[in-house]
Amino acid sequence: MSNKDVSVVLVHGAWADGSSWARVIRALDAEGITAIAAPLPLTSLADDVAALNRTLDRVEGPVVLAGHAYAGAVIAETRSPRVRALVYVAALAPDEGETVAEMFYRAPPHPFAPKLAPDANALIWLPEAAFASAFAQGARSEDLAVLAAVQRPISPACITVPVGRPLWKDVPSWFLVAEDDRMIAPATQRSMAARMKATVRPHPVDHTPIVTAPKLVTDLIREAVSEVAKKTKS
């Protein structure tokens, strides 16, 4: 089996949508690797897992599942037998019984991290200034404008519910640790990756390397795809 026989499903985090993966999608497509972005409603963890499962139903063959930030919790909740590997990009990886919020707030916040709270509609938005100061401080101004314009709010119901047995206990995982992350503490990322026994690739990048360092993300996904292709009989 070749890399082209393995599909990649990409899952966005909070305050983003599938367009945040655009550069990674183009890079994978140039190599003949099918990639599809799963749209999450960000209304509850259960809703997001259901949305991911609907996307997985549209994909054939073995799958490498990649999640950014909050989506790390979502990708670990699917039970699709076709998911053969997980890729975490500056992502959150709660263990069974833990919540996303526990992981997110485990370490003291970075001085530039925004203060987050639900609005009158019980949804959490990222302040626009935070895209440049903490979410993607390495991004170009035009990318920051798009990130802010397309952001999707997240419900507290996504981050306050204990997760089940995570899939990373059963399939191999890769973890890009963002050493310059101002949203999720790098130390938290390293500790999560260590207990996952993930293949760790640390880089001096911000919280959103899928936009600011897409080659590093693509390289990591390709690494997982190659391993799955090698282990899967054609």
N, C-alpha and C positions, 0 to 999 in steps of 0.2 A: 504494500500500500504506500502511495506517495503522499506528500503534503497536500496535494490538490484533492485528495479523497477525504480530508478531514475538514469539517466546517467549523467556523468560529462564530460564536454568539457573544456580542458585546453589550454590556449592561451599564447604563449611566447611573450616576448617584444623585444625591439631592442637589437642587438648584441647577439642574442641567437637563438636557434631553439627548436623544441619539445623535444629534449633529455634533456633539462634543467629540465623537469618535471619528469624524470625517477624515482626518489625515491618516489615521490608522487603517480605516477601511480602504482608502485609495492605495496605500502601500501594500496591503494584503492582496487586493485585487490585481495589482501589477504583477504579483507572483502567482496568480491563478488560484488563490485561496479564497473560497467563498466566505464572506463575512456579512452578518446581518445584525442590526442593532435592535435590541428589544425595548419597546416603549413601556416605561413604568408609569402608573398613575400617581405614585407616591402618596396614596391615600391611607394605606395600612400595609404592614409587612405581608399579611395574607393576600391582599389584593395584588401586591407587587410580585409575589411568588406565582400567583395564578396567571398574571400577565406574562411572566417569563415562561411558564409552562406552555402557554398558548403559542409563543414564538418558537419554542423547541419543537412543538408539534409540526411546524412548517418546515423543519430542517431534516434532511435525511443523513443517515450514516453517523459515524462517531463525531463527537462535538468537543471542542475546547471552549470552555465558558470563562469569559473574562469580565471582571467587575471593577469599577472605579468607586472608591470611597464607600458610601453607604451600601452600594450594590454588593460589596463583599458579603454582607449578611444575607442578601437575597439569593445569590448564586449558590450558597451553601445549603439552602433550604429546599432546592429542587430534588426530586427523587428520580429523575429521568435516567434510565440505565444507559442511555447513549452518551451521557456526559462522562468523558474519560479523563479529564484534567481540568483544574481550576487555575486561573491566573488572577492574582490580586494586584491592583495598581493603586498604591497609596490607600489601601482599602481597610475596612473594618471587618474583623473576623471574631465575633463573639463565640464562645463555646456554649455547649448546651446549658440552658438555664440562665445565661447572661443576656443582657439587652445591648442594643447598639449604643444607647446613651451612656451606659456604664463604661464601654470601651472609649467612646468619644471624649468623655470627661475624666478618664483615668488619671491623666497627667495635668498639671497646671496649664492653663491656656497660654499660647504665645502672646506677647505684648500687643501684636497687631491683629490677633484673632477677634472677630466681631462678637458683640453680645447678641445672643439669639433668644427670641421669645415669640410665642404665637401671637398673631394679630387678631382683629375682631372676628375673623372667620375661622379662628383656631388653626391657622396655617402658619408655618414658619418660612419667611422669606429671607434671603441673604441681602443685607444692605448693599446698594449698588457700589458704594466705595470699597466694599470688602473684596470685590473681584480683583481689583488692582493691588490691594494691600495684603491679602491673605490667601485668596482662593487660587489665583494664578498670577502671582507677582512677576513672573517671567514672561508673561504674554505680551504680544504687540497690542497697540491701542485698538486696532481694528478687531482683533480677536476678543479683547475685553468688551467692546461694544456689543458684539454678537452674544457672548456669554451672558451679559446682563439682560439683553433684550429677550432671549429665549428661556430664561430661567423658569423652572417650575418649583413651586413651593412644596414643602414636605409636611406631612401631618405628624404630630407627636405619636400617633398610633403606629408609625413605622419604627420608632426608635425606643419605645417603652415596653415592648412585649418580649418576654424571654424567648429565645430561639430554641429549636429542637436540636437533635443530634446533627452536627454540621457534616456536610458531604466531604469536607477536607479530611475527615478521619478515614475515609474509604477510598479516595482517589488521590493521585499525586497533585501537588500544588506548587505554583511558582509565585514569588512575591517581590514586586518592585518596591523597595523602601525609598521613599522620597525624603532625602536627608535635609532638605530645606523647606519641608512642609510646615505651614503655619496654621493649618486647620486640625490635623491629626498628628500628635507628637511623634517624631521619628522613633523615640524610645518605645512608645506604645506599639508602633508598627513592627519594630524588631522583636519585641517580646511575643506578639501574636504570631509572627512568622516562625519563631523558634518553637513554640509549642505545637504549631502545625507540622513541624518538620518539613517546611517548605524549602524549595530551592530559592535562595535569597539573592537578589541582585540590587545592591544599594547604589543610588546615584544622587549627585548633588542637584536635585530638581525640586520644583515647587509641588504643590498639592495636585496640580492638574497636568501631569506630563503627557496625557493623551492629546493635549493641545500644544503644550510648550516644548515637549521632547518626544514627538511621536515615533522617531526612529528607535529610541530605547524601548518603548512599549512594544513596537512591532517586533523587534528582535526577541523580546521575552516571549511574546505569543508564538512566534515562529519556533522557538526552542521547545515549547510545550507541544505544538503541532507535530514537530519532527519526532518527538518521543512517542506520541500517540500513534503516529503512522508506523513507526518501527515496531511497536508492540502489538498492533492490530493486524490480524491475518486478512489478506485480500480475498 
